[in-house]
């Protein structure tokens, strides 16, 4: 084959590789479309508890959606009106089925909120404080 034919084959091969790469990028972009918001303001959601310990629940909540922000994140608040400090992405949320009765809903909110806080803040391991033991030894 001549040099001209070899150059034409190389150019055709490069063009085929570029087309394949372009198609691959296009397929990837089409398959990773940012989803629209799954939840609306006023919906009740449960939040995935990724930092949980062995006996803690997998989900905590319910929390009420207060605001939908860009990039599918949500501002939430507890049932007693206290806002959750950080935004939560929709991948960590699932819809909670809240009771219709206001009294039941209030009990539901307070029970789960305080249960989560007591699990997180409970430092009482049943052992005596070290400071008391040190004072008795002296």
N, C-alpha and C positions, 0 to 999 in steps of 0.2 A: 504494500500500500504506500501511497505517497504521503508526504508530510501534510499536504493539504487535507487529505481524507482523514488522517489521524487527528488533526486540529478540529475538523468538523465533528468527529466522533466525541472528542473531549468536550466540546461546547454543548453537544446534544446531551451528553451524560451530566454535565453541570446543570443544564436547564432542567433535566428530569429530577435531579437531587433538590434543586431549589423549589420546584413545584411540589414535591413530596413534603418538604419541610413546611412550606406555606400551608398546605392542606392540614398537616398535623397541628400547626398553631391555630388554624381556624377551628378545627374540631375541638381542641382544648378550650378555646375561648367560648364556643357555643355551649359546651357542657358545664361550664362554671359560671353561669349567669347568677348574679345576685338576686336572691328571691325577694319578693315583696313581703311586707310585714305580715306575719301570721296572726298576730294578736292585735286587738283594738283597745283603745282607751276604755277602761271600765271592766275589762276581762280580768278574771282571777287566774293566776298561774302558780305552778310549783317550780322551784328552782333546783336544778341538779346539784347535789352536795358532793363536789369532787374532793374536797379536803376532809372527808369524813373518816372517823375512826371505826373500829370494828362493829360496834353495836349502835352506831348512829344511823339515822334513816338515810336512804339514798336520795330522797327529795325533801325539801323543806318549803314551808309556806302554809297557807296560800298568801300571795301578795297581789295587790291590785295594780294593774297597768295604769300609770299616770300620764306617761308621755312616750310616744314612739319617736325615736331619734334616727338620724341617718345610719346607714350600714347595718340595719336590722338590730339595733340595740334598744333597750327599753329602760325607762326610769320607773321604778316600782316603789310601792309603799306598803307597810304593814297595815293590818286591819285597824290598829289604834291610831292611824294617821301619821306615824313616824316614817319618814322616807328612808328607803335603803340608800346607803351612801354611794354605792357604785352602780354604773350601768351594767346591764346583763344582756348578753347576746342571745338571740332567739334559739340558738342551738342548745342552750342550757335550760330552756323553758318547756313546759308542757301545760296544756289547759287543765285547770282545776274545775271541778263541778261544785260550785258553791251552793249551800242551802238557800232557799228562797226566804225563809223566815229570818227577820232581822235579829231576833234573840239567839237563834241557833248560829247564825253567821258570826255574831259577836263572840260567842263561846268558842266557836271553831277557830277564829283568829287568835284570841288570847291564849288558848291552850297550845297551839302549835308554836307561837312566837316565844312564849315563856319556856316551853319545853326545849326549844333550840338554844335559848340563852342559858338555861340551867346546865345543859350538857356542855356547852362551851366554857362556862365560868366556874364549873365545879372543880375546885382544887382540893377538896376535902377527901383525902385518901384513907381516913380512919386512923392514921398514925399520929402520935403526939408530935407537937412542934419541937424542932431541934433546940430552940432557944430555952424551952422549959427544961429539957434534959441537961443542958449545959449548966444551968443555974443549980440544979439539984446535985450535980457532981462536985461542985465547989465546996 
